[in-house]
Amino acid sequence: MKQRSLSLALGITLLSSFIPYAQGEILAMLNYESKPDNPVRKEGLAIIDVDPQSANFGKMIMDIPLPHDLVAHHIFYNQDLSKAYITALGKSTLHILDMKQSPYRMKTVGTPTCQVQEDMVFTKDNKTWYLSCMGSSTIVVGDATTDKPIKTIQTPPSGKPYLRYPHGLDLNEKIDRILATNTIRPDGQEPGEVVTVIEASTGKILSNHKVSHKPSPAGAAPVEAIFVPNSNPPLAYINNWLDGTTWSAVWNESKKAFDFQQVIDFAPLKQAVPLEIYPNPKQNQLFITTANPGYFNIFDVKDPQKPKLIKAIAAAPGSHHVGFSPDGHYAFVQNSFINLPEMRDGSITVIDLKEGKAIKQINTLKNQGFNPNCIVLLPQWMKDNPMSH
């Protein structure tokens, strides 16, 4: 253990000597793991220049090692971008990177009531975080200053309403509500069909809402739920992984509840496995990735209840998370979905949003036998970025 810690510290120290960063680059951080056929198991955080105009385009600037059995999953920033939180599927441990120090410092925080860590969301005052736990069917509430867990939200003894296999998670403080998707058991069995509504201030589970037109058990596997910033009335979109649909949840003030309806069906587009949702309210647009066969979709949402497809841009199998350049010129699509067959290309697709087409592919990790699992831009490219929700 001491040798591993020493190697981690030396790796971070040496590789962080590239800071400060040069002009004419856009740096992205990706957590990666070995492809299934790679004989050497490895995980890490790679910092790669994704700017297609940069002389260092596609170059790995830093490589920060992670435990080989962590199965690092997602990366989330807190509100002031001072810390990056790495969730994990293989261990009940959060890895937290201090982004204010050079070289970076990393600490670990145990979350014993959280198995299979998924999504995180932070209160606007940067004092509290919420972590969805798909394996333990819980949501852990933590102190965002000390990062210590302080409470666990779970299904009440009555069993109704329930919280089961939560993955997607988002918070709207104006209405004191959390939306959590009930996705699927970690072994791929028992796909869910509902979104759970929680009172954020108390952690009380209020209601379940089915998001599929199929008879129960629908097996829709709702995977992500995202509120549109500053929408009035409050509005969220929900992606169904196995159902291949997107639903909306609109806040009804008189009822103090949400109204749900289906707004997109990906089957006519010959796409499946819708994953990430990126609202762009300033442009009345909505971006959604689909993992099979791998697309980045742009929708017009002037009418939020009737999204119209502007363009479906082919990326690569497993299209998942996306980073956006601060000027809105580029989208950087990470192409791998939890190492699933036919959805683990391992590349990064650079999309020119002004031209509406994919222009370059980064195979830096793919060529080494690795798959990226998430992508975020470094804080200096996230500040004042309209898409850094």
Phi, psi and chi 1 to 4 in degrees:
 res  aa     phi    psi   chi1   chi2   chi3   chi4
   1 MET       -  -41.8  179.4   60.2   71.5      -
   2 LYS   -63.8  -40.6  -71.3 -176.8  178.6  179.2
   3 GLN   -63.9  -41.3 -177.1   61.9   42.0      -
   4 ARG   -62.6  -43.8  177.5 -177.3  -67.0  -83.3
   5 SER   -63.6  -41.5  -60.7      -      -      -
   6 LEU   -64.5  -42.9  178.4   60.8      -      -
   7 SER   -62.9  -41.0  -63.4      -      -      -
   8 LEU   -62.1  -46.3  174.3   62.9      -      -
   9 ALA   -63.5  -44.4      -      -      -      -
  10 LEU   -64.7  -39.6  -73.3  173.3      -      -
  11 GLY   -62.0  -45.4      -      -      -      -
  12 ILE   -66.0  -43.1  -66.6  174.5      -      -
  13 THR   -62.0  -49.0  -59.7      -      -      -
  14 LEU   -66.4  -44.4  -68.5  171.9      -      -
  15 LEU   -75.3  -23.7  -69.2  163.8      -      -
  16 SER   -77.7   -2.5  -67.0      -      -      -
  17 SER   -67.6   -7.6   62.8      -      -      -
  18 PHE   -72.7  -15.7  -72.7   92.9      -      -
  19 ILE   -79.1  141.6  -58.0  171.4      -      -
  20 PRO   -74.8  162.8   27.7  -33.4      -      -
  21 TYR   -87.2  150.9  -57.0  116.0      -      -
  22 ALA   -78.6  163.9      -      -      -      -
  23 GLN   -73.8  159.0  -63.0  -67.4  -38.6      -
  24 GLY    73.6   35.1      -      -      -      -
  25 GLU  -145.4  157.6   61.1 -175.1    9.6      -
  26 ILE  -127.7  116.7  -59.2  172.1      -      -
  27 LEU  -100.5  131.4  -61.1 -175.4      -      -
  28 ALA  -118.2  147.1      -      -      -      -
  29 MET  -109.3  130.7  179.6  163.2   58.2      -
  30 LEU  -130.1  132.4  -56.9   98.6      -      -
  31 ASN   -87.5  139.5   58.3  -61.4      -      -
  32 TYR  -135.5  160.7   67.4   85.4      -      -
  33 GLU  -142.9  165.1   64.7  174.8  -38.0      -
  34 SER   -65.3  143.8  -59.0      -      -      -
  35 LYS   -66.0  156.0  -75.0  179.1  173.3  -71.6
  36 PRO   -56.8  -30.4  -25.9   34.7      -      -
  37 ASP   -92.1    4.3   57.9   -5.5      -      -
  38 ASN   -79.1  121.5 -170.2  -30.0      -      -
  39 PRO   -68.1  -18.6   24.4  -33.5      -      -
  40 VAL  -108.1  119.1  178.6      -      -      -
  41 ARG   -81.3  123.6  175.0   68.6 -172.6  175.4
  42 LYS  -148.0  145.7 -177.8 -176.3  176.6 -176.0
  43 GLU  -134.0  153.8  -65.5 -168.8   47.5      -
  44 GLY  -172.6  178.7      -      -      -      -
  45 LEU  -112.7  118.3  -67.0  170.3      -      -
  46 ALA  -105.3  135.1      -      -      -      -
  47 ILE  -108.9  119.2  -65.4  179.7      -      -
  48 ILE  -126.2  139.6  -65.2  175.4      -      -
  49 ASP   -78.6  115.0 -174.8   -5.4      -      -
  50 VAL  -105.8    5.2  -65.7      -      -      -
  51 ASP   -74.5  114.1 -174.4   -9.2      -      -
  52 PRO   -64.9  -14.8   24.5  -33.5      -      -
  53 GLN   -92.7   -4.0  -56.6  -60.3  -40.4      -
  54 SER   -85.9  147.5  170.7      -      -      -
  55 ALA   -66.9  -22.6      -      -      -      -
  56 ASN  -100.1   19.1  -70.9  -36.0      -      -
  57 PHE   -52.4  127.2  174.1   69.1      -      -
  58 GLY    83.1   -4.5      -      -      -      -
  59 LYS   -79.7  137.3 -178.6  178.9  178.6 -179.5
  60 MET   -81.1  115.4 -173.0 -174.8  -63.8      -
  61 ILE   -85.4  -35.4  -52.9  -61.6      -      -
  62 MET  -142.6  153.2  -62.4  172.4   61.7      -
  63 ASP  -140.0  106.8 -174.7    9.4      -      -
  64 ILE  -103.8  118.0  -56.8  171.7      -      -
  65 PRO   -70.8  148.5   24.4  -31.7      -      -
  66 LEU  -124.6  159.9  -69.6  170.6      -      -
  67 PRO   -54.5  138.0  -27.0   35.6      -      -
  68 HIS   -68.4  -18.3   69.5   90.2      -      -
  69 ASP  -111.0   18.7   55.5   -7.7      -      -
  70 LEU   -73.7  -39.0 -173.2   63.9      -      -
  71 VAL    56.0   58.9 -165.9      -      -      -
  72 ALA   -57.7  138.5      -      -      -      -
  73 HIS  -117.2  -68.2 -165.2   44.9      -      -
  74 HIS  -122.7  159.8  -67.5  153.1      -      -
  75 ILE  -122.1  129.4  -54.4  170.9      -      -
  76 PHE  -132.1  137.1  -62.6   93.3      -      -
  77 TYR   -92.0  150.0  -73.9  120.4      -      -
  78 ASN   -77.3 -177.6   61.7   -9.7      -      -
  79 GLN   -65.4  -35.5  -69.4  -72.1   -1.0      -
  80 ASP   -97.9   12.2   62.7    5.9      -      -
  81 LEU    61.5   23.1  -52.9  177.2      -      -
  82 SER   -87.1  -19.4   62.5      -      -      -
  83 LYS  -136.3  142.5  -68.2 -172.7  -76.7 -172.1
  84 ALA  -112.9  127.9      -      -      -      -
  85 TYR  -105.4  127.6  -66.7   70.9      -      -
  86 ILE  -109.8  114.5  -62.5   98.1      -      -
  87 THR   -85.6  161.9   64.1      -      -      -
  88 ALA  -139.9  145.5      -      -      -      -
  89 LEU   -91.0  -24.9  -55.2 -176.8      -      -
  90 GLY   -95.1  -19.5      -      -      -      -
  91 LYS  -138.0  151.1  -69.9 -179.2  176.8  -70.3
  92 SER   -87.9   55.0  -63.5      -      -      -
  93 THR  -137.5  126.0  -53.8      -      -      -
  94 LEU   -86.4  134.5  -82.9  173.9      -      -
  95 HIS  -104.0  127.6  -78.2   66.4      -      -
  96 ILE  -123.5  121.3  -55.4  169.4      -      -
  97 LEU   -99.9  124.5 -155.2   61.8      -      -
  98 ASP   -80.9  109.6 -172.7  -23.1      -      -
  99 MET   -83.9   -4.3  -54.9  -57.2  -65.0      -
 100 LYS   -88.5  -15.8  -64.2  179.3  -62.5 -178.0
 101 GLN  -104.6  149.8  -63.9 -165.7   34.4      -
 102 SER  -131.4  117.2  174.8      -      -      -
 103 PRO   -68.4  159.8   28.2  -36.9      -      -
 104 TYR   -59.1  149.5  -63.5  139.6      -      -
 105 ARG  -116.0  140.4  -60.1  -70.3 -167.2  -85.7
 106 MET  -122.5  139.7 -171.2 -177.7  -65.9      -
 107 LYS  -128.9  161.8   69.2  175.9 -178.4  179.2
 108 THR  -118.8  145.1   58.9      -      -      -
 109 VAL  -131.5  125.1  173.9      -      -      -
 110 GLY   -76.3  139.6      -      -      -      -
 111 THR  -128.9   76.8   57.6      -      -      -
 112 PRO   -61.6  -23.8   18.1  -29.5      -      -
 113 THR   -94.1   14.2   59.5      -      -      -
 114 CYS  -128.1  108.8 -177.3      -      -      -
 115 GLN  -108.6  137.6  -77.3   80.8   52.6      -
 116 VAL    61.6   75.6 -173.4      -      -      -
 117 GLN   -69.1  137.2  -57.7  167.2  -15.6      -
 118 GLU  -122.9  -98.4  -68.8  -72.0   -8.9      -
 119 ASP   -99.5  155.4  -74.3    3.3      -      -
 120 MET  -130.5  150.8  -64.1 -172.1   74.2      -
 121 VAL  -144.9  149.7   65.2      -      -      -
 122 PHE  -123.2  144.8  -61.5   81.3      -      -
 123 THR   -70.8  155.5   55.0      -      -      -
 124 LYS   -63.8  -27.4  -69.4 -171.0 -178.7  -62.0
 125 ASP   -80.6    1.1   63.1    9.5      -      -
 126 ASN    64.2   25.7 -146.1   24.4      -      -
 127 LYS  -103.7  -18.5  -67.8 -177.9  178.2  179.2
 128 THR  -137.4  141.7  -54.8      -      -      -
 129 TRP  -125.1  156.4   50.7 -109.1      -      -
 130 TYR  -123.5  135.6  -61.9   85.6      -      -
 131 LEU  -128.4  121.2  167.5   64.8      -      -
 132 SER   -83.7  142.2   62.3      -      -      -
 133 CYS  -129.2   96.4  -48.1      -      -      -
 134 MET   -70.6  -29.6 -160.6  167.2   76.4      -
 135 GLY   -78.6  -31.3      -      -      -      -
 136 SER  -104.3    0.4   50.5      -      -      -
 137 SER    55.0   47.4  -68.1      -      -      -
 138 THR  -136.8  166.1   56.6      -      -      -
 139 ILE  -125.2  123.1  -67.6  173.4      -      -
 140 VAL   -95.1  133.1  171.8      -      -      -
 141 VAL  -103.1  130.9 -174.8      -      -      -
 142 GLY  -128.1  157.2      -      -      -      -
 143 ASP   -80.1  116.2 -176.8  -44.0      -      -
 144 ALA   -77.3   -5.2      -      -      -      -
 145 THR   -89.2  -50.8  -58.5      -      -      -
 146 THR   -90.7  -19.2   65.1      -      -      -
 147 ASP    66.2   20.3  -69.9  -45.9      -      -
 148 LYS   -88.0  134.8  -67.5 -178.6  178.4  178.9
 149 PRO   -62.5  139.5  -21.0   32.9      -      -
 150 ILE  -122.4  -17.1   54.5  178.3      -      -
 151 LYS  -161.4  153.1 -177.4  167.9   63.0  173.7
 152 THR  -124.6  125.5  -60.3      -      -      -
 153 ILE   -94.8  129.5  -60.0  170.3      -      -
 154 GLN  -152.0  168.2   57.1 -170.2  -24.8      -
 155 THR   -56.8  132.6  -60.8      -      -      -
 156 PRO   -67.1  163.4   24.3  -33.2      -      -
 157 PRO   -55.2  -28.4  -26.9   35.6      -      -
 158 SER   -68.6  -21.1   65.6      -      -      -
 159 GLY    83.1   -0.9      -      -      -      -
 160 LYS  -144.1  138.4  -65.9 -178.4  179.4 -179.8
 161 PRO   -65.3  165.7   25.9  -32.7      -      -
 162 TYR  -121.7  162.5   63.0   84.7      -      -
 163 LEU  -124.9  116.4  177.5   68.5      -      -
 164 ARG  -136.6  125.3 -172.8  178.7  -59.1  148.3
 165 TYR    49.3   53.2  -45.2  137.1      -      -
 166 PRO   -70.9  138.1   28.4  -35.3      -      -
 167 HIS  -125.3  -76.1 -178.8  -66.9      -      -
 168 GLY   -65.1  143.5      -      -      -      -
 169 LEU  -153.1  129.2 -176.0   73.1      -      -
 170 ASP  -150.2  157.6 -152.6    1.2      -      -
 171 LEU  -126.6  134.4  164.8   68.8      -      -
 172 ASN  -122.2  103.8 -170.4  -48.5      -      -
 173 GLU   -71.5  -24.7  -66.4 -177.5   75.5      -
 174 LYS   -62.7  -33.1  -70.2 -177.8 -180.0  178.5
 175 ILE  -111.7    6.5   55.5  176.1      -      -
 176 ASP    58.2   44.8 -167.9   28.3      -      -
 177 ARG  -131.4  143.6  -66.4  -66.4 -175.0  -89.9
 178 ILE  -115.7  138.3  -68.7  170.5      -      -
 179 LEU  -108.9  130.4  -68.1 -179.7      -      -
 180 ALA  -129.8  131.4      -      -      -      -
 181 THR   -84.8  140.5   61.7      -      -      -
 182 ASN   -97.7   98.3  -69.9 -123.4      -      -
 183 THR   -90.8  -79.3  -54.7      -      -      -
 184 ILE  -166.2  150.2 -162.5  168.0      -      -
 185 ARG   -63.3  142.9 -152.9  167.5   72.3 -170.3
 186 PRO   -56.0  -22.6  -29.4   37.1      -      -
 187 ASP   -86.4    7.7   63.6    2.2      -      -
 188 GLY    87.9    6.0      -      -      -      -
 189 GLN  -100.9  165.0  -58.0  -61.1  -51.1      -
 190 GLU    55.3   55.1  -62.9 -177.2   19.1      -
 191 PRO   -60.4  141.2   21.3  -32.0      -      -
 192 GLY   -84.8  179.9      -      -      -      -
 193 GLU  -144.7    3.7   63.2 -180.0   16.1      -
 194 VAL  -126.0  161.3  -53.0      -      -      -
 195 VAL  -109.5  135.1  170.9      -      -      -
 196 THR   -99.9  132.6  -63.4      -      -      -
 197 VAL  -102.3  129.7  179.5      -      -      -
 198 ILE  -126.8  139.9  -58.9  167.7      -      -
 199 GLU   -78.9  115.1 -173.3  174.8   55.5      -
 200 ALA   -63.8  -42.5      -      -      -      -
 201 SER   -66.8  -28.2   58.0      -      -      -
 202 THR  -111.8  -20.1   64.7      -      -      -
 203 GLY    79.4    9.0      -      -      -      -
 204 LYS   -74.2  130.2 -178.0 -179.9  179.2 -178.8
 205 ILE   -79.8  120.9  -62.7  176.1      -      -
 206 LEU   -96.3  -43.0  -60.5  177.4      -      -
 207 SER  -165.5  160.7   56.8      -      -      -
 208 ASN  -117.2  145.3  -62.6  132.3      -      -
 209 HIS  -137.4  120.1  -58.4  -89.9      -      -
 210 LYS   -69.7  136.2 -174.0  178.0  176.0 -178.1
 211 VAL  -123.5   51.7  -74.3      -      -      -
 212 SER  -155.9  145.6  177.8      -      -      -
 213 HIS   -87.8   -7.6  -67.2  -50.5      -      -
 214 LYS   -76.2  152.3  -63.4  177.0 -179.6  176.9
 215 PRO   -64.8  149.7   20.7  -31.5      -      -
 216 SER   -74.1  143.8  -63.2      -      -      -
 217 PRO   -77.0  121.1   27.9  -33.0      -      -
 218 ALA   -75.0  -28.0      -      -      -      -
 219 GLY    64.5   34.9      -      -      -      -
 220 ALA   -74.3  -32.2      -      -      -      -
 221 ALA    56.3   61.5      -      -      -      -
 222 PRO   -56.9  131.4   17.6  -27.9      -      -
 223 VAL  -117.1  -36.1   64.1      -      -      -
 224 GLU  -134.3  146.5  -64.9  -67.5   -7.1      -
 225 ALA  -136.8  123.0      -      -      -      -
 226 ILE  -133.0  126.9  -62.4  -67.1      -      -
 227 PHE   -77.6  140.1  -78.4  103.9      -      -
 228 VAL   -78.4  122.7  176.6      -      -      -
 229 PRO   -57.0  133.2  -24.4   34.1      -      -
 230 ASN    60.4   21.0  -56.2  -46.8      -      -
 231 SER   -71.7  145.9   53.1      -      -      -
 232 ASN  -138.8  109.6 -173.4   23.2      -      -
 233 PRO   -70.9  163.9   28.5  -36.3      -      -
 234 PRO   -53.1  135.5  -29.3   37.3      -      -
 235 LEU  -137.9  136.2  162.0   72.0      -      -
 236 ALA  -127.8  152.8      -      -      -      -
 237 TYR  -113.1  145.3  -70.8  108.9      -      -
 238 ILE  -128.8  128.4  -59.7  126.4      -      -
 239 ASN  -100.0  133.5  -88.2  -10.7      -      -
 240 ASN  -100.2  113.6  -76.5  -39.5      -      -
 241 TRP   -60.5  -55.9  164.5   13.7      -      -
 242 LEU   -86.0  -26.6  -64.4  179.7      -      -
 243 ASP   -77.0  -23.5 -136.2   17.7      -      -
 244 GLY    69.3   36.2      -      -      -      -
 245 THR  -134.8  164.0   59.0      -      -      -
 246 THR  -122.0  135.0  -58.8      -      -      -
 247 TRP  -117.3  160.0  -75.5   57.4      -      -
 248 SER  -114.3  152.0   68.3      -      -      -
 249 ALA  -127.0  114.1      -      -      -      -
 250 VAL  -112.2  129.0 -179.0      -      -      -
 251 TRP   -70.7  127.6 -179.3 -110.7      -      -
 252 ASN  -105.8  103.8 -172.4  -41.8      -      -
 253 GLU   -62.0  -38.7 -179.3   63.4   27.5      -
 254 SER   -66.6  -33.2   62.7      -      -      -
 255 LYS   -93.9  -11.6  -63.8 -167.9  -57.1 -177.3
 256 LYS    54.2   44.0  -59.9  -66.0 -178.5 -176.6
 257 ALA  -153.9  170.5      -      -      -      -
 258 PHE   -98.7  147.4  -68.5   96.7      -      -
 259 ASP  -105.1  130.3  -64.6  -37.9      -      -
 260 PHE  -112.4  142.2  -68.1   80.7      -      -
 261 GLN  -157.9  152.8   74.4  173.1   50.1      -
 262 GLN   -76.8  135.9 -178.2  179.9  -50.9      -
 263 VAL  -124.1  -18.7  -65.5      -      -      -
 264 ILE  -140.4  137.9  -58.8  171.4      -      -
 265 ASP  -122.0  119.3 -177.8    0.0      -      -
 266 PHE   -84.1  -11.2  -76.4   93.7      -      -
 267 ALA   -58.9  -45.9      -      -      -      -
 268 PRO   -62.6  -20.4  -22.8   34.3      -      -
 269 LEU   -87.8    0.9  -56.2  177.7      -      -
 270 LYS    58.9   39.9  -66.1 -178.1  169.6   51.4
 271 GLN  -126.6  154.6  -62.3 -178.3   38.7      -
 272 ALA  -145.0  167.2      -      -      -      -
 273 VAL    59.3   63.2 -167.5      -      -      -
 274 PRO   -67.5  134.5   23.3  -31.0      -      -
 275 LEU  -121.0  -87.5  -66.5  176.2      -      -
 276 GLU   -85.4  150.7  -63.1  -58.1  -44.9      -
 277 ILE  -125.4  127.1  -54.3  166.2      -      -
 278 TYR  -130.2   98.5  -62.4   92.5      -      -
 279 PRO   -71.0  141.8  -13.1   28.5      -      -
 280 ASN  -129.2   74.1 -177.5    9.8      -      -
 281 PRO   -62.4  -28.3   19.4  -30.1      -      -
 282 LYS   -64.3  -29.1  -70.3 -173.9  177.3 -179.6
 283 GLN  -106.4    8.3  -58.0  -66.7  -32.3      -
 284 ASN    52.1   43.8  -71.4  -46.9      -      -
 285 GLN  -125.4  158.9  -69.2 -179.6  -20.8      -
 286 LEU  -136.7  128.4  179.8   68.5      -      -
 287 PHE  -107.6  132.7  -55.2  125.6      -      -
 288 ILE  -136.9  132.3  -65.2  178.3      -      -
 289 THR   -95.9  147.0   55.1      -      -      -
 290 THR  -126.0  137.0   55.2      -      -      -
 291 ALA   -84.8  -21.2      -      -      -      -
 292 ASN  -130.9  109.9 -170.4    3.8      -      -
 293 PRO   -88.3   -1.2   32.5  -36.2      -      -
 294 GLY   119.6   91.1      -      -      -      -
 295 TYR  -136.3  153.6  -86.1   88.7      -      -
 296 PHE  -113.7  114.1  175.4   85.5      -      -
 297 ASN  -105.7  137.9  -63.5  -79.8      -      -
 298 ILE  -115.2  121.0  -53.3  172.5      -      -
 299 PHE  -114.8  143.1  -69.4   91.8      -      -
 300 ASP   -85.9  124.4 -179.0  -48.8      -      -
 301 VAL  -124.1   39.6  -73.0      -      -      -
 302 LYS   -56.2  -40.1  -68.7 -174.1 -179.9   70.1
 303 ASP  -100.3  102.5 -177.1  -16.1      -      -
 304 PRO   -59.1  -22.9  -20.4   32.3      -      -
 305 GLN   -90.7   -4.5  -62.5  -63.9   80.2      -
 306 LYS  -136.9   68.3  -64.1 -179.9  179.9  179.3
 307 PRO   -59.8  138.3  -22.6   33.7      -      -
 308 LYS  -116.6  128.0  -64.3 -180.0  179.8  179.3
 309 LEU   -67.8  123.3 -178.1   65.6      -      -
 310 ILE   -88.3  -47.4  -61.7  173.3      -      -
 311 LYS  -162.1  139.6 -163.9  151.6 -166.1 -179.1
 312 ALA  -109.8  115.8      -      -      -      -
 313 ILE  -107.3  120.1  -58.2  171.4      -      -
 314 ALA   -66.6  131.3      -      -      -      -
 315 ALA  -111.5  -96.7      -      -      -      -
 316 ALA  -159.8  160.8      -      -      -      -
 317 PRO   -53.5  129.8  -28.8   36.9      -      -
 318 GLY    94.7   15.5      -      -      -      -
 319 SER   -51.3  128.2  -63.4      -      -      -
 320 HIS  -139.3 -102.5 -161.1  175.8      -      -
 321 HIS   -80.5  159.6  -61.3   92.8      -      -
 322 VAL  -138.0  137.8 -174.9      -      -      -
 323 GLY  -109.9  148.7      -      -      -      -
 324 PHE  -123.2  135.2  -63.9   86.9      -      -
 325 SER   -65.2  149.7   63.5      -      -      -
 326 PRO   -57.7  -30.5  -24.8   34.4      -      -
 327 ASP   -87.1    1.6   60.1    2.3      -      -
 328 GLY    75.1   12.6      -      -      -      -
 329 HIS   -79.5  -39.9 -168.4  158.7      -      -
 330 TYR  -122.8  149.9  -58.1  112.2      -      -
 331 ALA  -119.6  136.0      -      -      -      -
 332 PHE  -114.9  108.9  -50.3  102.6      -      -
 333 VAL  -100.2  123.6 -176.6      -      -      -
 334 GLN   -87.8  125.4  160.5 -102.6  -34.9      -
 335 ASN  -110.2   83.4  -58.9  -54.9      -      -
 336 SER  -171.8  135.3 -176.8      -      -      -
 337 PHE  -124.4   97.9  179.3   40.1      -      -
 338 ILE    39.3   40.6   54.8  173.4      -      -
 339 ASN    61.0   22.2 -102.0  -29.6      -      -
 340 LEU   -73.6  145.5  -70.4  176.7      -      -
 341 PRO   -55.4  139.8  -24.6   33.8      -      -
 342 GLU    64.8    9.1  -60.2 -179.0    1.1      -
 343 MET  -138.9   41.5  -71.0 -177.2  -80.8      -
 344 ARG  -145.1   54.5   54.8 -174.5 -175.3 -143.1
 345 ASP   -61.5  -45.1 -179.5   78.3      -      -
 346 GLY    95.7    0.7      -      -      -      -
 347 SER   -97.3  176.9   63.8      -      -      -
 348 ILE  -122.8  125.3  -55.9  164.5      -      -
 349 THR   -98.1  128.5  -58.9      -      -      -
 350 VAL   -96.2  121.3 -178.9      -      -      -
 351 ILE  -112.0  128.7  -68.3  174.7      -      -
 352 ASP   -85.8  107.4 -173.1  -41.5      -      -
 353 LEU   -71.8  -25.4  -68.0  172.9      -      -
 354 LYS   -73.0  -36.9  -65.4 -178.2  178.7  178.8
 355 GLU   -87.6  -19.6  -62.4  -69.1  -29.3      -
 356 GLY    70.0   41.2      -      -      -      -
 357 LYS  -156.2  156.4   63.6 -178.9 -178.3 -178.8
 358 ALA   -75.9  134.4      -      -      -      -
 359 ILE  -117.3  -26.9   56.9  170.0      -      -
 360 LYS  -151.4  161.1  -70.5 -167.3  176.6 -177.1
 361 GLN  -129.1  135.3 -156.7   90.2  -17.0      -
 362 ILE  -106.6  118.7  -59.8  172.0      -      -
 363 ASN  -112.3   20.6  -66.2  -41.8      -      -
 364 THR   -55.1  -49.1  -52.6      -      -      -
 365 LEU   -77.6  -42.4  -66.6  169.9      -      -
 366 LYS   -54.8  -44.0  177.5  179.6  178.2  177.7
 367 ASN   -69.9  -16.0  -71.2  -16.4      -      -
 368 GLN   -97.1    3.7  -63.0 -180.0   59.5      -
 369 GLY    85.0   26.4      -      -      -      -
 370 PHE  -119.1  156.5  -58.7  128.9      -      -
 371 ASN  -118.6  127.8  -81.2  -26.3      -      -
 372 PRO   -76.3  140.0   29.0  -32.7      -      -
 373 ASN  -105.6  -16.1  -73.9  -34.3      -      -
 374 CYS  -161.5  156.3 -171.3      -      -      -
 375 ILE  -137.4  134.2 -176.3  169.7      -      -
 376 VAL  -139.2  151.8  -65.0      -      -      -
 377 LEU   -81.1  154.7  -59.4 -169.9      -      -
 378 LEU   -67.0  157.4  -69.0 -166.8      -      -
 379 PRO   -51.9  -38.5  -31.7   38.3      -      -
 380 GLN   -66.7  -17.4   52.9  -93.9   57.1      -
 381 TRP  -101.1    0.6  -73.9  -85.5      -      -
 382 MET   -99.9  -27.8  -65.6  -76.6  -75.9      -
 383 LYS   -63.3  133.1  -69.3  175.8 -179.4  176.4
 384 ASP    60.5   17.1  -57.9  -40.9      -      -
 385 ASN   -84.6  118.1 -172.4  -28.4      -      -
 386 PRO   -62.1  -18.1   22.3  -32.2      -      -
 387 MET  -101.9    7.6  -68.6  -56.2  -60.3      -
 388 SER   -89.8   55.6   60.8      -      -      -
 389 HIS   -75.5      -   69.1  -83.4      -      -
